[in-house]
């Protein structure tokens, strides 16, 4: 028996959106470290993208 989502729920899964922004952010953090200010723009871009899909980070 499969589960059916309500028709009103059209929000995608968080793992399926903003892949380019997430990849760039993750690479920057990996190279520069989590405390590096160099990644702030990429982090902000990712958060903005996710917010556009209805996700709060």
C-alpha positions as CSV (number, residue, x, y, z in Angstrom):
1,X,0.0,0.0,0.0
2,X,1.6,3.3,-1.0
3,X,1.1,6.6,0.8
4,X,-0.5,9.4,-1.1
5,X,0.3,13.1,-0.4
6,X,-2.5,15.6,-0.3
7,X,-3.0,17.4,-3.6
8,X,-2.3,20.7,-1.9
9,X,1.2,19.7,-0.9
10,X,3.4,20.5,-3.9
11,X,6.5,21.5,-1.9
12,X,9.6,19.6,-3.2
13,X,11.9,17.8,-0.8
14,X,14.8,19.9,0.5
15,X,17.4,17.5,-1.0
16,X,16.0,18.0,-4.5
17,X,16.3,21.8,-4.8
18,X,19.2,24.3,-4.9
19,X,21.7,21.6,-5.8
20,X,24.1,24.0,-7.5
21,X,24.1,26.5,-4.6
22,X,24.5,23.7,-2.1
23,X,27.4,22.1,-3.9
24,X,29.2,25.5,-4.2
25,X,28.6,26.2,-0.5
26,X,29.8,22.7,0.6
27,X,32.9,22.9,-1.5
28,X,33.8,26.4,-0.1
29,X,33.2,25.2,3.5
30,X,35.3,22.1,2.9
31,X,38.2,24.0,1.5
32,X,38.1,27.1,3.7
33,X,36.6,25.8,6.9
34,X,33.3,26.4,8.6
35,X,34.4,29.6,10.3
36,X,35.8,31.2,7.1
37,X,34.1,34.5,6.0
38,X,35.0,33.6,2.4
39,X,31.8,31.4,2.1
40,X,29.3,34.0,3.4
41,X,28.1,34.9,0.0
42,X,27.6,31.3,-1.0
43,X,25.8,30.5,2.2
44,X,23.5,33.4,1.7
45,X,22.8,32.4,-1.8
46,X,21.9,28.9,-0.7
47,X,19.6,30.2,2.1
48,X,17.9,32.6,-0.4
49,X,17.3,29.7,-2.8
50,X,15.9,27.4,-0.1
51,X,13.7,30.2,1.2
52,X,12.3,30.6,-2.3
53,X,11.1,27.0,-2.1
54,X,9.5,27.6,1.4
55,X,12.3,26.2,3.5
56,X,13.7,28.1,6.5
57,X,17.4,27.4,7.4
